[in-house]
Structures are given as C-alpha cells and as structure tokens.
C-alpha cells in the first residue's frame, strides 16, 4: 500500500542536495529514526521506478522530510529534484534496518556523503534519549557539501555525550579538521568508547567504506552482531 503525499516545500541545502517536505493529510507516519521510505513514479519510458530515501524528521506527524542528492545520471534523484511545491508523489510507509537499537549502550556512527541521512536522525534520537556516549565520524568531499553541518554542530554543543568529527577527502585550504577517509580516523573515535564489545556501531555510505568500517570495528573488538548497516553493501563490493 502506497501513501499519497504532497510536496509542501523544497529547500536547497548544498549545491547538489535538496530537502523535500512531504505532507500526507490522511496518514500519520510512525517509525524509528533512521528508517526509510521508497518513492514510486514512472520514467519517460513509462517504466515503474522505486528508490529508497531516509526520513530525516522525527515520527508521529503527518509529514516527513527527505534529503536527496542529485546525480546527473540518476533517474530518481533527477526526477525528485524537478519536483516543486504542490506536486504529488506516491511513497511507501517508512521502514528499514537502521535505527538505534539500545539507548543504554555507547554508540559509534560512521557516514559518508548522503549516508548521513539515516545517521543524522539516529544521532539526534540518541542525543535526546541515549544514556551513554555517541561518536560520529562523517566524511565528505569538502566543506561546501557537508550536509546538516550546522545542526550537527548544535547537537554536539548542546549535548556533552555527543561527539562529531568531520573528515574531508578534498579539503579546502585552511581546513583545520581531519582529512582523508572516515576509516583512517575511526580508531580515534573508538577512544571515547569505554567498552567497544558492548557498544552498538552503525555505518552508512558508499559500500566500500561500510564494508571496511565493519571489518575495522570487528578487528578492534566490536561484536559483529552489534555492527548495523543496511545489509547489502558487501554484495555491492563483490560485484
């Protein structure tokens, strides 16, 4: 069963990322922060297209927001970036594998690019209800493309148990932070975790990063059953 929603407004977040607020008059969205919906539409050839996007807003209302990066050769992202307020879209109920499993455990979060879209609402959820310490390592190309940076900075400023590190692979001149890849800096993040074997770890981003991060976490002592991803990344790296 799909849900009909209306595009209420569109906000340009970075040069290639837009945020869409979608409203459903007769549906209340109940889900766990970090889960995703699927959009449905027909392409120019009349073929049915379905793509997943994360709800970055909290549950319990008649609206959700989707943060979507435009890829020039992408069917769904191009179609979505052409949407305007008033347009109607068919979407699925929100569901998925990523959500904070246990608010009493420490948590490690790793994300690259738009992989931050499920991680951001999960970290926000943990900031409000978590009882341990959470550390996010977020990788992007440069400062201009860092999604949610102001919100993440505010989140760590207001919550002593939340830490955030940015890692830029193509750092601007004068960038004072970390450079390279998320995997390179994950060991530093683990220093804030008292007992990695008892912590929950979450990763989302390009498949290679997710797989390497999972392997690194397990080698450092994380319980492989407490390393959570969407579950398809290793297959993608082996294709």
N, C-alpha and C positions, 0 to 999 in steps of 0.2 A: 504494500500500500504506500503510495507516494503522498506527499503533502504539497499543496499549492501555496507558495509564498510570493510576496510582492517585494520588489527592491524598494526599500524606503529611502536610502541614500547611499552614496558612494564617496569614499574618501581616499585620496592619493597619499599613500604612506611613504613610499620611496619611488625612485624613477620607474621601477617596473613592478611595483606591488600596489594593489588597491584593496581596500576593505569594503565589503558589501554588507549592509544591514538588511536582513530579510525578515519580513513580518508575516505571520500566519494568523489571521483573525480568529480561526476556529480550532487552533491547536496549541497546546501548552507543551513546550519542549522540556522533557525530563531526561537527564543523562548525567554521566560523570565527567567532570572537566578533563579534557584530553581526547575525548571521543570525537568521531567524525560522522558526517553525513555523506550522501552521494547526490550530485546533481544529475538531472536527466534532460537531454534535448536531442533534437535531430540535426545532423550536419547538413551541408549543402547538397549532399547526395541522397538525403532522406534516411540515412542510417542512424540507428539509435546510438547515442553516446552516453556513457556513465562514468563519472570521475569522483573520487573522494576528496573532501576538503574538511578541515577541522573547524568545529565551532569554538571560537576563542572567547565567547562570552559565557557567563555562568548560566546554569539551568534554572527552570522554574518560571519562565516568562513566555510570551507569545512571539519572541524574536530571537534570532541568532545572528552572529556576525561571522563572515568568512573572510580570511586574509589570503589573497591569491596573487601569485607572481605570474606575470605574463611571459610566456615563451613564444618567440616569433614562429616557431614551427609546431606549436602546441594547439591542438584542436579545441580542447575545453577551456584552457586559460585565455586564448584569444577571444573565444565566444563570450566568456564571462566579462572580460574587460570591455566588451562592446555593450554590456547591459547598462541601462540608465534607470533612474528612479521612475517607478510606475510599471516597469516590466515585470511579468510574472514568470516564475520558474518552478519546476517540479523537483522536489528533493525527497530523500528517504528520511525516516526517523533517525536520530543520532544514536550511534552505537560504535563499537570498536574495542581494540585490545588495550589501548593506552589510557591509563588512569592511575592515580596514586593508590597503591594497594594498602598501605598501613601508615596512618598518621603518627604512630608512636615510634617508628623506625627513622634513623637518619636516611637521607636520600641523596643520590648523585644523579644529576641530569646532564646529558650531553646532546648538543644540537648543532646542526649546520644549516645555513640558508633557511628555507621555509620549513625545515624540520623543527623550527622554534614554535610553529603554530600550535601543535599539541602540548609542547613542553611549557609554554608560557601560561596557559590556564591551569596546568597541573602545579606549577611552581606557585602561582597565586593562591591556589587552593591550599597548598601546603603552608604558605606564609600565614594564612588565616587560622588553620586548624592543626598544623603539624606541631609535634611536641619535641622533635629532635632538631638536628641541623641539616640544612639542604644546601648543596653547592651546585651551581650551574656553570658549565663551560660552553660558550656559544661562539661558533666560528662563522665568519662571513668574509667576503672578498675585501671590502673596505668600509669606512665609517658611513658613507652615504647610503649603503644598502643594509645597515643594521636595523632590522625590524624590531619594534617595541622597545627601543633603547631607553627612551625617557621613562616608560612605565617600569622597565626592569630596574633602572637606577633608583626610582622612587621606592620600588618594592624592597630593595636591599637597604635603602636608607632608613626605612620605617620599621624594619624587622631585623633584629640582631642575629637571628638564627638563619638568615638567608644570605648566601654569598653568590656573587656573579662575576665571572671573568669573561672578557671578550678576547677572541683570537682572530686576527686579520691575516689572510693569506697574501693580500696585496696591499700592505699598509701604506697609508698616506705619510708623507714626510712630516716628521714631528709627532707621529703617533706614539704615545708613552706606554701603551699597553703591550700585550703579548702578540707575537707574530708566528706564522707558520700554520700548523694544523691542530685541531682540537686534541687529537691523540697525543701530540707532543706534550701537552700541558695537563693532561688528565691526572698524572701522578701527583702533581702539586695539589690538585683539588682533593685528592684522597687523604691528604694530611689532616684535613679538617674533620674527617670521619673517624670516630673512636674505634669502631669495630666493623670493618668492611664486610665481614662474613655475615653480619646481622643487619646490613643496610640494604635498601632497595635501590636499584640502579635502572635508569631509563635513558634510552638513546633513540634519536630520530634525525634523519638527514639522508645524505647520499648513501647508497648501500655499502660502499667500501668503508666509509667512516663508521657506520653502525657495526659492521662485522668486526673491524679492527678494534673498536672500542669494547665490544663484548669480550673479545679474546683477551684484551689488556686487563679488563676488570677481573676476569676469572683467574688470570695469571697472578694478579695482585692479591687474590684471596676472596673475591666475591663469590657468593653462591650462584651457580649458573641458573638456578630456578628463581633467583631474585633479580635477574637481568631481563628487563622487559623492553621489547621493540614491537613493531607491527607484525613481525614474523616472516616476512617474505624476502628480507634483504640478502641472506646468504645465497638463496637460489639465484637472485639477480646477479651477484658477483661471479657465479659459476657458469653463467650462460655463455 
